[in-house]
Amino acid sequence: MTELWLTLAIFIGLIALLAMGIWVGIALLIVGLISLLLFANAPAGIVLATTTWGTLNSWSLAALPLFIWMGEILFRSRLSTTLFSGLAPWLGGLPGRLLHVNIFGSAVFAAVSGSSAATAATIGKMSMPELRRRGYPERLMIGTLAGSATLGLLIPPSIILIVYGVATDQSIARLFIAGIAPGALLVALFAGYVIVWGLLNPSLVPREEASSLRFKLRASRDLLPVIGLIVGVIGSVYAGLASPTDAAALGVVLALLLTAIQGDLTWSVFTAGLLGAVKTSCMIGLILVGAGFLTVAMGFAGIPRMIASWIGELGLTPGELLIALTLFFVVLGCFLDGISIVVLTTSIIMPMVLQAGIDPIWFGIYLVLVVEMSQITPPVGFNLFVLQTMTQRNILQIALDAVPFFLLMVFAIVLITWMPEIVLTLPNMMGR
């Protein structure tokens, strides 16, 4: 069997296992084990043991469960309520009015959670009942929430950027800082779209009472603790005062203090947050091990060498390579979650990316943007599942509601490709 047919067989086998409902990490391990037994002479047990140790034995990876725990703590606090009360007075005067709460609320929560699904659930729990009560259009409510919640993957501390940094041996601190400007760009694009829509459809937007400056400033006090947490975590990394792992530990302490001050830190909240962090971290760890094992098995079978040679023979320019990779990742995102995509493909793709002269920090942000797009594409768009649970709407209808924001993400990718300084300026300044 040629490498091409072997690649197709591995891909079809993986999709079949996922379609049967088997966990992603287990499916990756099964396909890797079968590939190793059938097409290589390496001892499967020893390869699995060394791969597991090599994948998980990373100090940088220690930041992962800590940032997840920080998000889990805040997810169970009154942060969603304080976000709405703090943002609504300032945003009610913009065209589109309180629809902007979904966008800016997602951006703020993304900066303390690192999770797209948690952002969608928290901001949706906060905004959907209130916006529905005031009569805002259902489709735009869902669309803004679906699109904006993907910011949880990009704005630091991003869980998927940690995974990418570990998988490609890149600086997680530089990746975090590189995600700030593209995250702000997406917020501006999303808000701009809602403003234009509000100007074109003023009759569909409920009127909101104007708030005085004193009331706005008083309401902003609810945001100060969260802003302090964001500045403490990201600022310490940018200033070089702490590594991402140190900043994650600081974030957990600040999150516990903030929740305690709000009166939400009970023993049940503490244990539930810790258990949620353990479950999520174990899930990601299993995916990392499974993808690492499959990658090694594919290496024994010669698949990465064949793919690299095949793409090299095509003679693609860097721009053409990025277009092909974008289509590949979007299609792959229809079947796999973002973390699985990153850990499964980077070992094969990174040599080609580096050979094409593409900066690996820039490529990490590009990859996260593409994975963000896959979060709102059926059938395996995790944000779609979260919103379907919250709204009881058809998942395809939710995906259609999110199409404008999908296209805005495509535009953002075009912008950072045209002007890579959007991504690289801040990490380069950090280096100096």
C-alpha positions as CSV (number, residue, x, y, z in Angstrom):
1,M,0.0,0.0,0.0
2,T,1.4,3.4,-1.0
3,E,1.8,6.2,1.5
4,L,-1.2,8.0,-0.1
5,W,-3.6,5.1,0.3
6,L,-2.3,4.7,3.9
7,T,-3.0,8.3,4.6
8,L,-6.5,8.0,3.3
9,A,-7.1,4.8,5.3
10,I,-5.9,6.5,8.5
11,F,-8.1,9.5,7.9
12,I,-11.2,7.5,7.1
13,G,-10.6,5.2,10.1
14,L,-10.3,8.2,12.4
15,I,-13.5,9.8,11.0
16,A,-15.3,6.5,11.4
17,L,-14.2,6.1,15.0
18,L,-15.3,9.7,15.8
19,A,-18.6,9.1,14.1
20,M,-19.2,6.1,16.5
21,G,-18.9,8.5,19.4
22,I,-15.5,7.4,20.6
23,W,-13.5,10.0,22.5
24,V,-11.0,11.9,20.3
25,G,-8.0,10.9,22.3
26,I,-9.0,7.2,22.4
27,A,-9.7,7.3,18.6
28,L,-6.3,8.8,17.9
29,L,-4.6,6.1,20.0
30,I,-6.5,3.3,18.3
31,V,-5.7,4.5,14.8
32,G,-2.1,5.1,15.8
33,L,-1.8,1.6,17.3
34,I,-3.3,-0.1,14.3
35,S,-1.0,1.9,12.0
36,L,2.0,1.0,14.0
37,L,1.2,-2.7,14.1
38,L,0.3,-3.1,10.4
39,F,2.8,-0.8,8.7
40,A,5.9,-0.5,11.0
41,N,8.2,-2.8,13.0
42,A,8.5,-0.6,16.1
43,P,7.4,-2.0,19.4
44,A,4.0,-0.4,20.1
45,G,4.3,-0.5,23.9
46,I,7.7,1.2,24.1
47,V,6.6,3.8,21.5
48,L,3.4,4.6,23.5
49,A,5.4,4.9,26.8
50,T,8.1,7.2,25.4
51,T,5.5,9.3,23.5
52,T,3.4,9.8,26.6
53,W,6.3,10.9,28.6
54,G,7.8,13.1,25.9
55,T,4.4,14.8,25.3
56,L,3.4,15.5,28.8
57,N,6.9,16.1,30.4
58,S,6.9,19.9,29.7
59,W,7.1,22.7,32.2
60,S,5.3,25.0,29.8
61,L,2.3,22.6,29.9
62,A,2.0,23.2,33.6
63,A,0.3,26.6,32.8
64,L,-2.6,24.7,31.1
65,P,-4.4,23.3,34.2
66,L,-3.8,26.5,36.1
67,F,-5.4,28.8,33.5
68,I,-8.3,26.3,33.1
69,W,-8.8,26.4,36.8
70,M,-8.8,30.2,36.8
71,G,-11.5,30.2,34.1
72,E,-13.5,27.5,36.0
73,I,-13.5,29.6,39.2
74,L,-14.7,32.8,37.4
75,F,-17.3,30.8,35.4
76,R,-19.0,29.9,38.7
77,S,-18.8,33.5,40.1
78,R,-21.0,36.5,39.6
79,L,-18.7,37.7,36.8
80,S,-21.3,37.4,34.2
81,T,-23.7,39.7,36.1
82,T,-21.0,42.3,36.8
83,L,-19.9,42.3,33.2
84,F,-23.4,43.1,32.0
85,S,-24.0,45.8,34.6
86,G,-20.6,47.3,33.9
87,L,-20.7,47.3,30.1
88,A,-24.4,48.0,29.3
89,P,-24.4,51.8,30.3
90,W,-21.4,52.5,28.0
91,L,-22.6,50.5,25.0
92,G,-26.3,51.4,25.0
93,G,-25.6,54.6,22.9
94,L,-23.9,52.8,20.0
95,P,-25.8,51.8,16.9
96,G,-26.9,48.2,17.7
97,R,-27.0,49.1,21.3
98,L,-26.8,46.2,23.8
99,L,-25.8,43.7,21.1
100,H,-22.3,45.0,21.7
101,V,-22.4,43.5,25.2
102,N,-22.0,40.1,23.6
103,I,-18.9,41.3,21.8
104,F,-17.1,43.2,24.5
105,G,-18.3,40.9,27.2
106,S,-16.8,37.9,25.3
107,A,-13.6,39.8,24.9
108,V,-13.3,40.5,28.6
109,F,-14.2,37.0,29.6
110,A,-11.9,35.5,27.0
111,A,-9.0,37.4,28.7
112,V,-9.7,35.4,31.9
113,S,-10.9,32.1,30.7
114,G,-8.9,30.9,27.6
115,S,-11.9,28.8,26.5
116,S,-14.3,29.4,23.6
117,A,-17.0,27.1,25.0
118,A,-16.8,28.7,28.5
119,T,-17.0,32.2,27.0
120,A,-20.1,31.2,25.0
121,A,-21.8,29.7,28.0
122,T,-21.0,32.5,30.4
123,I,-21.8,35.4,28.2
124,G,-24.9,33.7,26.8
125,K,-26.1,33.0,30.3
126,M,-25.6,36.7,31.0
127,S,-26.9,38.4,27.9
128,M,-29.4,36.2,26.2
129,P,-32.3,36.4,28.7
130,E,-31.9,40.2,29.0
131,L,-31.6,40.9,25.3
132,R,-34.5,38.6,24.5
133,R,-36.6,40.4,27.2
134,R,-35.8,43.8,25.6
135,G,-36.8,42.6,22.1
136,Y,-33.5,42.3,20.3
137,P,-33.5,40.2,17.0
138,E,-32.9,36.6,17.9
139,R,-30.7,35.9,14.9
140,L,-28.2,38.7,15.6
141,M,-28.2,37.9,19.3
142,I,-27.1,34.4,18.5
143,G,-24.7,35.4,15.6
144,T,-22.8,38.0,17.8
145,L,-22.5,35.5,20.6
146,A,-21.4,32.6,18.4
147,G,-18.7,34.7,16.6
148,S,-17.5,36.7,19.7
149,A,-17.2,33.6,21.9
150,T,-14.4,32.3,19.6
151,L,-12.3,35.1,21.0
152,G,-11.7,32.7,23.9
153,L,-9.2,30.9,21.7
154,L,-7.2,33.9,20.7
155,I,-7.1,36.5,23.4
156,P,-4.6,35.5,26.1
157,P,-4.5,33.4,28.2
158,S,-5.5,31.1,25.4
159,I,-5.5,27.3,26.1
160,I,-4.9,26.5,22.4
161,L,-1.9,28.8,22.2
162,I,-0.3,26.9,25.1
163,V,-0.9,23.7,23.2
164,Y,0.5,25.1,20.0
165,G,3.6,26.5,21.9
166,V,4.3,23.1,23.5
167,A,3.7,21.2,20.2
168,T,6.0,23.5,18.2
169,D,8.5,24.5,20.9
170,Q,7.6,28.2,20.6
171,S,7.6,30.8,23.4
172,I,4.1,30.8,25.0
173,A,4.7,34.3,26.4
174,R,5.4,35.6,22.9
175,L,2.4,33.8,21.5
176,F,0.2,35.3,24.3
177,I,1.3,38.8,23.5
178,A,1.0,38.2,19.7
179,G,-2.7,37.4,20.2
180,I,-3.6,40.7,21.7
181,A,-3.7,42.9,18.6
182,P,-5.5,40.3,16.4
183,G,-8.0,39.8,19.2
184,A,-8.6,43.6,19.3
185,L,-8.9,43.6,15.5
186,L,-11.6,40.9,15.6
187,V,-13.5,42.9,18.3
188,A,-13.3,46.0,16.1
189,L,-14.6,44.1,13.1
190,F,-17.5,42.5,15.0
191,A,-18.5,45.8,16.6
192,G,-18.2,47.6,13.2
193,Y,-20.5,45.0,11.6
194,V,-23.1,45.5,14.4
195,I,-22.8,49.3,14.1
196,V,-23.4,49.2,10.3
197,W,-26.3,46.8,10.8
198,G,-27.8,49.0,13.5
199,L,-27.6,52.1,11.2
200,L,-29.3,50.2,8.4
201,N,-32.0,48.7,10.6
202,P,-32.8,51.2,13.3
203,S,-36.4,50.1,13.6
204,L,-35.2,46.6,14.7
205,V,-33.1,47.8,17.6
206,P,-35.0,48.6,20.8
207,R,-34.4,52.0,22.3
208,E,-32.4,52.3,25.5
209,E,-32.5,55.0,28.1
210,A,-29.5,57.3,28.1
211,S,-27.2,57.0,31.1
212,S,-25.5,59.9,32.8
213,L,-21.7,60.0,33.1
214,R,-21.9,59.6,36.8
215,F,-24.0,56.4,36.4
216,K,-21.6,55.0,33.8
217,L,-18.6,55.6,36.1
218,R,-20.5,54.1,39.0
219,A,-21.3,51.0,36.9
220,S,-17.7,50.7,35.8
221,R,-16.7,49.8,39.3
222,D,-18.0,46.3,38.6
223,L,-15.4,46.0,35.9
224,L,-12.4,47.1,37.9
225,P,-11.7,43.7,39.6
226,V,-11.8,41.9,36.3
227,I,-9.6,44.5,34.6
228,G,-7.2,44.2,37.5
229,L,-7.0,40.4,37.0
230,I,-6.4,40.8,33.3
231,V,-3.6,43.4,33.8
232,G,-2.1,41.3,36.6
233,V,-1.9,38.1,34.5
234,I,-1.0,39.4,31.0
235,G,0.9,42.5,32.2
236,S,3.3,40.3,34.3
237,V,4.0,38.2,31.3
238,Y,4.6,41.2,28.9
239,A,6.8,43.0,31.5
240,G,8.9,39.9,31.9
241,L,8.1,39.7,35.6
242,A,6.6,36.2,35.3
243,S,6.5,33.2,33.0
244,P,3.2,32.0,31.7
245,T,3.2,29.3,34.3
246,D,3.9,31.8,37.1
247,A,1.2,34.1,35.7
248,A,-1.3,31.3,35.7
249,A,-0.6,30.6,39.3
250,L,-1.1,34.3,40.0
251,G,-4.3,34.3,38.0
252,V,-5.7,31.4,40.2
253,V,-4.9,33.3,43.4
254,L,-6.5,36.5,42.1
255,A,-9.5,34.6,40.8
256,L,-10.0,33.0,44.2
257,L,-9.6,36.4,46.0
258,L,-12.1,38.1,43.5
259,T,-14.6,35.3,44.0
260,A,-14.2,35.5,47.8
261,I,-14.7,39.3,47.9
262,Q,-17.9,38.9,45.8
263,G,-19.1,36.3,48.4
264,D,-19.3,33.5,45.8
265,L,-16.4,31.3,47.1
266,T,-18.0,28.4,48.8
267,W,-16.6,25.0,49.3
268,S,-18.9,23.6,46.5
269,V,-17.7,26.3,44.1
270,F,-14.1,25.6,45.0
271,T,-14.3,21.8,44.5
272,A,-16.5,22.1,41.4
273,G,-14.1,24.5,39.8
274,L,-11.1,22.2,40.7
275,L,-12.9,19.1,39.4
276,G,-13.8,20.9,36.1
277,A,-10.2,21.9,35.6
278,V,-9.0,18.4,36.3
279,K,-11.5,16.9,33.8
280,T,-10.7,19.4,31.0
281,S,-6.9,19.1,31.6
282,C,-7.1,15.3,31.5
283,M,-9.2,15.5,28.3
284,I,-6.6,17.8,26.6
285,G,-3.7,15.6,27.9
286,L,-5.3,12.5,26.4
287,I,-5.7,14.3,23.1
288,L,-2.1,15.4,23.2
289,V,-0.9,11.8,23.9
290,G,-3.2,10.3,21.3
291,A,-2.1,12.8,18.6
292,G,1.5,12.4,19.5
293,F,1.3,8.6,19.3
294,L,-0.5,8.8,15.9
295,T,2.1,11.3,14.6
296,V,4.9,9.0,15.6
297,A,3.1,6.0,13.9
298,M,2.7,8.1,10.8
299,G,6.4,9.0,10.9
300,F,7.4,5.3,11.0
301,A,5.1,4.8,8.0
302,G,6.8,7.6,6.1
303,I,3.6,9.7,5.7
304,P,5.0,13.1,6.8
305,R,7.9,12.8,4.4
306,M,5.5,11.8,1.6
307,I,3.2,14.8,2.2
308,A,6.0,17.3,2.5
309,S,7.5,15.9,-0.7
310,W,4.2,16.1,-2.5
311,I,3.5,19.7,-1.4
312,G,7.1,20.6,-2.3
313,E,6.6,19.3,-5.8
314,L,3.6,21.6,-6.2
315,G,5.9,24.6,-6.0
316,L,3.4,26.7,-4.0
317,T,4.2,30.3,-3.0
318,P,3.8,31.2,0.7
319,G,0.4,32.8,-0.1
320,E,-0.8,29.8,-2.1
321,L,0.3,27.5,0.7
322,L,-1.7,29.5,3.3
323,I,-4.8,29.4,1.1
324,A,-4.4,25.6,0.8
325,L,-3.9,25.2,4.5
326,T,-6.8,27.4,5.3
327,L,-9.2,25.2,3.3
328,F,-7.6,22.1,4.8
329,F,-8.0,23.4,8.4
330,V,-11.6,24.5,7.8
331,V,-12.6,21.1,6.4
332,L,-10.7,19.3,9.2
333,G,-12.5,21.5,11.7
334,C,-15.8,20.0,10.5
335,F,-14.7,16.8,12.2
336,L,-12.2,17.6,14.9
337,D,-12.0,20.1,17.8
338,G,-9.4,22.8,17.7
339,I,-6.9,21.3,20.1
340,S,-6.9,18.0,18.1
341,I,-6.3,19.9,14.9
342,V,-3.3,21.7,16.3
343,V,-1.6,18.7,17.9
344,L,-2.3,16.3,15.0
345,T,-1.1,18.6,12.2
346,T,1.7,20.7,13.5
347,S,4.5,18.1,13.3
348,I,3.7,17.5,9.6
349,I,3.0,21.1,8.6
350,M,5.6,23.1,10.5
351,P,8.6,22.0,8.4
352,M,6.8,23.2,5.3
353,V,5.8,26.4,7.0
354,L,9.4,27.1,8.1
355,Q,10.7,26.2,4.7
356,A,8.3,28.8,3.1
357,G,9.8,31.5,5.4
358,I,6.6,31.9,7.5
359,D,7.2,33.1,11.1
360,P,6.1,30.4,13.5
361,I,4.7,32.9,16.0
362,W,2.6,34.5,13.2
363,F,1.6,31.1,12.0
364,G,0.4,30.2,15.5
365,I,-2.0,33.2,15.5
366,Y,-3.1,32.4,11.9
367,L,-3.8,28.8,12.9
368,V,-5.9,29.8,15.9
369,L,-7.9,32.2,13.7
370,V,-8.7,29.4,11.3
371,V,-9.6,27.1,14.3
372,E,-11.9,29.8,15.5
373,M,-13.7,29.6,12.2
374,S,-14.1,25.9,12.7
375,Q,-15.8,26.6,16.1
376,I,-18.9,27.9,14.2
377,T,-19.0,25.4,11.3
378,P,-21.1,22.3,11.5
379,P,-21.1,19.4,12.3
380,V,-18.5,19.7,15.1
381,G,-18.6,23.4,16.0
382,F,-18.4,23.5,19.8
383,N,-19.8,26.9,20.0
384,L,-22.8,25.8,18.0
385,F,-23.4,22.9,20.5
386,V,-23.3,25.3,23.4
387,L,-25.7,27.7,21.8
388,Q,-28.0,24.9,20.7
389,T,-28.3,23.8,24.3
390,M,-29.1,27.4,25.4
391,T,-31.5,28.4,22.7
392,Q,-33.1,25.0,21.5
393,R,-32.6,26.2,17.9
394,N,-31.5,24.0,15.0
395,I,-27.7,23.8,14.8
396,L,-27.7,24.6,11.1
397,Q,-29.8,27.7,11.7
398,I,-27.3,28.8,14.4
399,A,-24.5,28.3,11.9
400,L,-26.3,30.5,9.4
401,D,-26.7,33.2,12.0
402,A,-22.9,33.1,12.5
403,V,-22.0,33.3,8.8
404,P,-21.3,37.1,8.8
405,F,-18.8,36.6,11.7
406,F,-17.2,33.7,9.9
407,L,-16.6,35.9,6.9
408,L,-15.2,38.6,9.2
409,M,-12.7,36.1,10.5
410,V,-11.7,35.3,6.9
411,F,-11.2,39.1,6.4
412,A,-9.1,39.2,9.5
413,I,-6.8,36.4,8.1
414,V,-6.4,38.4,4.9
415,L,-5.4,41.5,6.9
416,I,-2.8,39.7,9.1
417,T,-1.4,38.0,6.0
418,W,-1.2,41.4,4.2
419,M,0.2,43.2,7.3
420,P,2.0,40.6,9.5
421,E,3.1,43.5,11.7
422,I,-0.4,43.3,13.3
423,V,0.7,40.1,14.9
424,L,4.4,40.5,15.3
425,T,4.9,44.1,16.5
426,L,4.0,43.5,20.2
427,P,6.0,40.3,20.7
428,N,9.0,42.0,19.0
429,M,8.7,45.0,21.3
430,M,8.5,42.6,24.2
431,G,11.8,41.0,23.1
432,R,13.5,44.3,23.1
